[in-house]
Amino acid sequence: MPVQKQLVLAGHGWTVLPGVGIAQDLTSGTLSAAPLTDPDVWRSVVLATPRYGRTPPAVEVVAHELVRQIHSAVAHGRWLSAQLPGADSTVETE
């Protein structure tokens, strides 16, 4: 995201980024934003780790922290467009 923001700030075009990634830039007035509509734009973000074999402890810690930060951002309204997996989604876990 930082590279995309730098390119936009340098006048090299526009980019599509999640609101959670530009919230501080919007507050400070560094960037401006507009919602994409008709049709709605959506994407899935997935965190995958090996199913078999040994996962290094550092990888487990980073993966756990990423998931915690995402849940926190959604719970505190910092990522308004995000939807966490629920009853309508299929999620594989171990």
DSSP file (Angstrom, degrees, kcal/mol; ACC not computed):
  #  RESIDUE AA STRUCTURE BP1 BP2  ACC     N-H-->O    O-->H-N    N-H-->O    O-->H-N    TCO  KAPPA ALPHA  PHI   PSI    X-CA   Y-CA   Z-CA
    1    1 A M     >        0   0    0      0, 0.0     4,-2.6     0, 0.0     5,-0.2   0.000 360.0 360.0 360.0 -38.2    0.0    0.0    0.0
    2    2 A P  H  >  +     0   0    0      0, 0.0     4,-2.3     0, 0.0     5,-0.1   0.895 360.0  49.0 -59.2 -38.5    2.7    2.6    0.7
    3    3 A V  H  > S+     0   0    0      2,-0.2     4,-2.3     1,-0.2     5,-0.2   0.923 111.0  49.6 -66.7 -43.0    4.1    2.3   -2.8
    4    4 A Q  H  > S+     0   0    0      1,-0.2     4,-2.1     2,-0.2    -1,-0.2   0.915 111.7  49.1 -61.4 -42.2    0.6    2.8   -4.3
    5    5 A K  H  X S+     0   0    0     -4,-2.6     4,-2.8     1,-0.2    -1,-0.2   0.915 109.8  51.5 -63.2 -42.5    0.0    5.8   -2.1
    6    6 A Q  H  X S+     0   0    0     -4,-2.3     4,-1.7    -5,-0.2    -2,-0.2   0.897 109.0  50.7 -62.4 -40.9    3.3    7.3   -3.1
    7    7 A L  H  <>S+     0   0    0     -4,-2.3     5,-2.6     2,-0.2    -1,-0.2   0.912 112.0  46.9 -63.2 -42.8    2.5    6.9   -6.8
    8    8 A V  H ><5S+     0   0    0     -4,-2.1     3,-1.9     1,-0.2     5,-0.3   0.934 111.3  50.8 -64.1 -46.2   -0.9    8.6   -6.3
    9    9 A L  H 3<5S+     0   0    0     -4,-2.8    -1,-0.2     1,-0.3    -2,-0.2   0.801 106.6  55.8 -62.7 -28.4    0.7   11.5   -4.3
   10   10 A A  T 3<5S-     0   0    0     -4,-1.7    -1,-0.3    -5,-0.2    -2,-0.2   0.432 122.1-108.0 -83.8   1.2    3.2   12.0   -7.1
   11   11 A G  T < 5S+     0   0    0     -3,-1.9    -3,-0.2     2,-0.2    -2,-0.1   0.720  79.1 131.2  84.3  21.7    0.4   12.4   -9.6
   12   12 A H  S   <S-     0   0    0     -5,-2.6     2,-0.3     1,-0.2    -4,-0.2   0.182  73.4 -78.1 -94.6  17.3    0.8    9.1  -11.4
   13   13 A G        -     0   0    0     -5,-0.3     2,-0.2    -6,-0.2    -1,-0.2  -0.854  56.1 -57.2 130.0-163.1   -2.9    8.1  -11.3
   14   14 A W        -     0   0    0     -2,-0.3     2,-0.3    -3,-0.1    -7,-0.0  -0.695  39.7-160.7-115.7 168.1   -5.5    6.6   -9.0
   15   15 A T        -     0   0    0     -2,-0.2     2,-0.6     2,-0.0    -2,-0.0  -0.957  19.7-123.9-145.4 165.2   -5.6    3.4   -7.0
   16   16 A V        +     0   0    0     -2,-0.3   -12,-0.0    20,-0.0    -2,-0.0  -0.962  41.6 159.4-113.4 115.9   -8.2    1.2   -5.3
   17   17 A L        -     0   0    0     -2,-0.6     2,-0.1   -13,-0.0     5,-0.1  -0.942  43.4 -98.7-133.9 153.8   -7.4    0.6   -1.6
   18   18 A P    >>  -     0   0    0      0, 0.0     3,-1.5     0, 0.0     4,-0.5  -0.453  32.7-120.0 -71.3 147.5   -9.4   -0.5    1.4
   19   19 A G  H >> S+     0   0    0      1,-0.3     3,-1.2     2,-0.2     4,-1.0   0.837 112.0  62.1 -55.1 -36.2  -10.7    2.2    3.7
   20   20 A V  H 34 S+     0   0    0      1,-0.3    -1,-0.3     2,-0.2     4,-0.2   0.790 101.7  53.5 -62.5 -26.5   -8.8    0.7    6.6
   21   21 A G  H <4 S+     0   0    0     -3,-1.5    -1,-0.3     1,-0.2    -2,-0.2   0.597 118.7  31.7 -85.2 -11.3   -5.5    1.3    4.7
   22   22 A I  H <X S+     0   0    0     -3,-1.2     4,-2.5    -4,-0.5     5,-0.2   0.313  81.6 110.0-126.4   7.8   -6.1    5.0    4.1
   23   23 A A  H  X S+     0   0    0     -4,-1.0     4,-2.3     1,-0.2     5,-0.2   0.895  84.5  45.0 -54.6 -46.1   -8.1    6.2    7.1
   24   24 A Q  H  > S+     0   0    0     -4,-0.2     4,-2.3     1,-0.2     6,-0.3   0.877 111.6  53.4 -67.3 -36.3   -5.3    8.2    8.5
   25   25 A D  H  >>S+     0   0    0      2,-0.2     5,-1.5     1,-0.2     6,-1.3   0.875 110.4  47.7 -64.9 -37.2   -4.5    9.7    5.1
   26   26 A L  H  <5S+     0   0    0     -4,-2.5     3,-0.5     2,-0.2    -2,-0.2   0.920 111.4  50.0 -68.7 -43.7   -8.2   10.8    4.8
   27   27 A T  H  <5S+     0   0    0     -4,-2.3    -2,-0.2     1,-0.2    -1,-0.2   0.893 114.4  44.2 -61.4 -41.0   -8.2   12.3    8.3
   28   28 A S  H  <5S-     0   0    0     -4,-2.3    -1,-0.2    -5,-0.2    -2,-0.2   0.610 111.3-120.8 -81.2 -11.4   -5.0   14.3    7.6
   29   29 A G  T  <5S+     0   0    0     -4,-0.8    -3,-0.2    -3,-0.5    -4,-0.1   0.568  77.9 124.2  82.8   8.6   -6.2   15.3    4.2
   30   30 A T  S   <S+     0   0    0     -5,-1.5     2,-0.3    -6,-0.3    -4,-0.2   0.898  79.0  18.5 -66.8 -41.0   -3.2   13.7    2.5
   31   31 A L        -     0   0    0     -6,-1.3     2,-0.3    -9,-0.2    -2,-0.2  -0.865  69.5-146.4-125.2 160.2   -5.5   11.6    0.2
   32   32 A S        -     0   0    0     -2,-0.3     2,-0.3    -3,-0.0    -6,-0.1  -0.847  17.8-160.4-119.9 164.0   -9.2   11.9   -0.8
   33   33 A A        -     0   0    0     -2,-0.3   -14,-0.0    -7,-0.1    -2,-0.0  -0.960  14.2-168.7-144.6 158.2  -11.5    8.9   -1.5
   34   34 A A        -     0   0    0     -2,-0.3     2,-0.1     0, 0.0    -2,-0.0  -0.986  31.8-111.2-145.1 140.7  -14.7    8.0   -3.3
   35   35 A P        -     0   0    0      0, 0.0     2,-0.5     0, 0.0    -2,-0.0  -0.404  26.0-125.7 -72.0 149.2  -16.7    4.8   -3.0
   36   36 A L        +     0   0    0      5,-0.1     5,-0.5    -2,-0.1     2,-0.3  -0.841  42.2 162.5 -92.3 127.7  -16.9    2.4   -5.9
   37   37 A T        +     0   0    0     -2,-0.5     3,-0.1     1,-0.2     0, 0.0  -0.918  30.2  65.4-141.2 166.5  -20.4    1.6   -6.9
   38   38 A D  S    S+     0   0    0     -2,-0.3    -1,-0.2     3,-0.0     2,-0.1   0.933 121.4  23.9  49.3  76.9  -22.5    0.1   -9.8
   39   39 A P  S    S-     0   0    0      0, 0.0     2,-0.0     0, 0.0     0, 0.0   0.603 105.4-125.8 -86.1 160.9  -21.4   -2.6   -9.7
   40   40 A D        -     0   0    0     -3,-0.1     2,-0.4    -2,-0.1    -3,-0.2  -0.352  21.1-135.7 -62.6 147.2  -20.1   -3.1   -6.2
   41   41 A V        +     0   0    0     -5,-0.5     2,-0.3    -3,-0.0    -5,-0.1  -0.906  30.5 167.9-107.2 134.5  -16.5   -4.1   -6.0
   42   42 A W        -     0   0    0     -2,-0.4     2,-0.3     2,-0.0     0, 0.0  -0.972  11.5-177.8-142.9 158.9  -15.5   -6.9   -3.6
   43   43 A R        -     0   0    0     -2,-0.3     2,-0.4     2,-0.0    -2,-0.0  -0.980  22.6-126.1-150.5 158.2  -12.5   -9.1   -2.9
   44   44 A S        -     0   0    0     -2,-0.3     2,-0.5     2,-0.0    -2,-0.0  -0.903  15.5-157.7-107.8 137.0  -11.6  -11.9   -0.6
   45   45 A V        -     0   0    0     -2,-0.4     2,-0.4     2,-0.0    -2,-0.0  -0.968  15.9-173.9-114.4 127.3   -8.5  -11.8    1.6
   46   46 A V        -     0   0    0     -2,-0.5     2,-0.6     2,-0.0    -2,-0.0  -0.957  18.7-156.1-127.3 139.4   -7.2  -15.1    2.8
   47   47 A L        -     0   0    0     -2,-0.4     2,-0.4     2,-0.0    -2,-0.0  -0.970  22.1-173.0-111.8 118.8   -4.4  -16.1    5.2
   48   48 A A        +     0   0    0     -2,-0.6    -2,-0.0     3,-0.0     3,-0.0  -0.912  10.6 179.0-117.8 140.2   -3.0  -19.5    4.5
   49   49 A T        -     0   0    0     -2,-0.4     6,-0.0     6,-0.0    -2,-0.0  -0.911  46.4 -76.1-128.8 160.0   -0.5  -21.6    6.4
   50   50 A P        -     0   0    0      0, 0.0     5,-0.1     0, 0.0     3,-0.0  -0.266  31.5-151.2 -58.6 139.2    0.7  -25.1    5.7
   51   51 A R  S    S+     0   0    0      1,-0.1     2,-0.3     3,-0.0     4,-0.1   0.848  80.2  31.2 -77.8 -35.6   -1.7  -27.8    6.5
   52   52 A Y  S    S+     0   0    0      2,-0.1     2,-0.1    -3,-0.0    -1,-0.1  -0.840  99.5  34.1-123.2 159.1    0.9  -30.4    7.2
   53   53 A G  S    S-     0   0    0     -2,-0.3     2,-0.5     2,-0.1     0, 0.0  -0.281  97.4 -41.5  90.4-179.4    4.4  -30.2    8.6
   54   54 A R        -     0   0    0     -2,-0.1    -2,-0.1     0, 0.0    -3,-0.0  -0.735  46.8-154.9 -90.8 124.1    6.0  -27.9   11.1
   55   55 A T        -     0   0    0     -2,-0.5     5,-0.1    -5,-0.1    -2,-0.1  -0.871  30.5-113.5 -94.0 124.5    5.0  -24.2   11.0
   56   56 A P    >>  -     0   0    0      0, 0.0     4,-1.9     0, 0.0     3,-0.7  -0.263  20.8-121.5 -57.4 141.9    7.7  -22.1   12.6
   57   57 A P  H 3> S+     0   0    0      0, 0.0     4,-2.4     0, 0.0     5,-0.2   0.848 112.3  57.8 -54.4 -36.7    6.6  -20.4   15.8
   58   58 A A  H 3> S+     0   0    0      1,-0.2     4,-2.3     2,-0.2     5,-0.2   0.887 105.6  49.9 -63.0 -37.8    7.4  -17.0   14.4
   59   59 A V  H <> S+     0   0    0     -3,-0.7     4,-2.7     2,-0.2    -1,-0.2   0.910 110.2  50.4 -66.1 -42.3    4.9  -17.6   11.5
   60   60 A E  H  X S+     0   0    0     -4,-1.9     4,-2.5     2,-0.2    -2,-0.2   0.907 110.9  49.1 -62.1 -42.2    2.2  -18.7   13.9
   61   61 A V  H  X S+     0   0    0     -4,-2.4     4,-2.3     2,-0.2    -2,-0.2   0.928 113.4  45.7 -64.3 -45.5    2.7  -15.6   16.0
   62   62 A V  H  X S+     0   0    0     -4,-2.3     4,-2.5     2,-0.2    -2,-0.2   0.923 113.5  49.3 -64.8 -43.8    2.6  -13.3   13.0
   63   63 A A  H  X S+     0   0    0     -4,-2.7     4,-2.2     1,-0.2    -2,-0.2   0.924 111.9  48.9 -61.2 -44.7   -0.5  -15.1   11.6
   64   64 A H  H  X S+     0   0    0     -4,-2.5     4,-2.3    -5,-0.2    -1,-0.2   0.907 111.9  48.9 -61.5 -42.4   -2.3  -14.9   14.9
   65   65 A E  H  X S+     0   0    0     -4,-2.3     4,-2.7     2,-0.2    -2,-0.2   0.887 108.9  52.8 -67.7 -38.9   -1.5  -11.1   15.2
   66   66 A L  H  X S+     0   0    0     -4,-2.5     4,-2.3     2,-0.2    -1,-0.2   0.938 111.3  46.2 -59.5 -47.0   -2.7  -10.4   11.7
   67   67 A V  H  X S+     0   0    0     -4,-2.2     4,-2.5     1,-0.2    -2,-0.2   0.904 112.5  50.9 -63.3 -41.3   -6.0  -12.1   12.4
   68   68 A R  H  X S+     0   0    0     -4,-2.3     4,-2.3     1,-0.2    -2,-0.2   0.915 110.6  48.7 -62.4 -43.6   -6.3  -10.3   15.8
   69   69 A Q  H  X S+     0   0    0     -4,-2.7     4,-2.5     2,-0.2    -2,-0.2   0.888 111.7  49.3 -65.0 -39.7   -5.7   -6.9   14.1
   70   70 A I  H  X S+     0   0    0     -4,-2.3     4,-2.3     2,-0.2     5,-0.2   0.941 111.9  47.7 -65.1 -47.3   -8.3   -7.6   11.4
   71   71 A H  H  X S+     0   0    0     -4,-2.5     4,-2.8     1,-0.2    -2,-0.2   0.899 112.9  49.9 -60.6 -40.5  -10.9   -8.6   13.9
   72   72 A S  H  X S+     0   0    0     -4,-2.3     4,-2.2     2,-0.2     6,-0.3   0.919 109.1  50.9 -64.4 -44.7  -10.1   -5.5   16.0
   73   73 A A  H  <>S+     0   0    0     -4,-2.5     5,-2.7     1,-0.2     6,-1.1   0.902 114.9  43.3 -60.9 -41.4  -10.4   -3.2   13.0
   74   74 A V  H ><5S+     0   0    0     -4,-2.3     3,-1.4     4,-0.2    -2,-0.2   0.934 113.8  50.3 -69.5 -46.4  -13.8   -4.7   12.1
   75   75 A A  H 3<5S+     0   0    0     -4,-2.8    -2,-0.2     1,-0.3    -1,-0.2   0.827 113.5  45.6 -62.5 -33.0  -15.1   -4.7   15.6
   76   76 A H  T 3<5S-     0   0    0     -4,-2.2    -1,-0.3    -5,-0.2    -2,-0.2   0.257 115.9-110.5 -98.0  12.2  -14.1   -1.0   16.2
   77   77 A G  T < 5S+     0   0    0     -3,-1.4     3,-0.4     2,-0.1    -3,-0.2   0.704  83.0 122.6  72.7  20.6  -15.5    0.2   12.9
   78   78 A R  S   <S+     0   0    0     -5,-2.7     2,-0.2    -6,-0.3    -4,-0.2   0.592  78.9  40.2 -89.0 -10.5  -12.1    1.0   11.3
   79   79 A W  S >  S+     0   0    0     -6,-1.1     3,-1.4    -5,-0.1    -1,-0.3  -0.659  71.4 171.9-134.5  76.8  -12.8   -1.3    8.3
   80   80 A L  T 3  S+     0   0    0     -3,-0.4    -1,-0.1     1,-0.3    -2,-0.1   0.789  73.9  50.7 -62.5 -33.0  -16.5   -0.6    7.6
   81   81 A S  T 3  S+     0   0    0      2,-0.0    -1,-0.3     0, 0.0     2,-0.1   0.566  87.8 106.0 -84.8  -6.8  -16.7   -2.6    4.3
   82   82 A A    <   -     0   0    0     -3,-1.4     2,-0.4    -8,-0.0    -3,-0.1  -0.450  49.1-166.0 -76.9 144.8  -15.1   -5.8    5.8
   83   83 A Q        -     0   0    0     -2,-0.1     3,-0.1     3,-0.0    -2,-0.0  -0.987  13.1-143.2-128.2 120.8  -17.2   -8.9    6.5
   84   84 A L        -     0   0    0     -2,-0.4     5,-0.1     1,-0.1   -13,-0.0  -0.505  38.2 -85.4 -79.7 151.4  -15.7  -11.6    8.6
   85   85 A P        +     0   0    0      0, 0.0     2,-0.2     0, 0.0    -1,-0.1  -0.283  66.0 149.5 -56.5 137.2  -16.5  -15.2    7.8
   86   86 A G    >   -     0   0    0     -3,-0.1     3,-1.5     4,-0.0     5,-0.1  -0.506  61.9 -41.9-143.2-148.0  -19.7  -16.3    9.5
   87   87 A A  T 3  S+     0   0    0      1,-0.3     0, 0.0    -2,-0.2     0, 0.0   0.787 132.4  52.5 -62.6 -28.9  -22.6  -18.6    9.0
   88   88 A D  T 3  S+     0   0    0      2,-0.0     2,-0.3     0, 0.0    -1,-0.3   0.479 103.4  70.4 -88.4  -1.3  -22.8  -17.8    5.3
   89   89 A S  S <  S-     0   0    0     -3,-1.5     2,-0.5    -5,-0.1    -5,-0.0  -0.818  72.5-133.0-117.9 155.3  -19.1  -18.5    4.6
   90   90 A T        +     0   0    0     -2,-0.3     2,-0.4     2,-0.0    -3,-0.1  -0.934  28.2 177.7-105.6 123.3  -17.0  -21.6    4.5
   91   91 A V        -     0   0    0     -2,-0.5     2,-0.5    -5,-0.1    -2,-0.0  -0.993  20.0-145.5-129.0 129.4  -13.7  -21.4    6.4
   92   92 A E        +     0   0    0     -2,-0.4     2,-0.3     2,-0.0    -2,-0.0  -0.822  28.6 167.5 -92.7 129.6  -11.2  -24.2    6.8
   93   93 A T              0   0    0     -2,-0.5    -2,-0.0     1,-0.1     0, 0.0  -0.933 360.0 360.0-135.3 160.9   -9.4  -24.2   10.1
   94   94 A E              0   0    0     -2,-0.3    -1,-0.1     0, 0.0    -2,-0.0   0.342 360.0 360.0-125.6 360.0   -7.2  -26.6   11.9
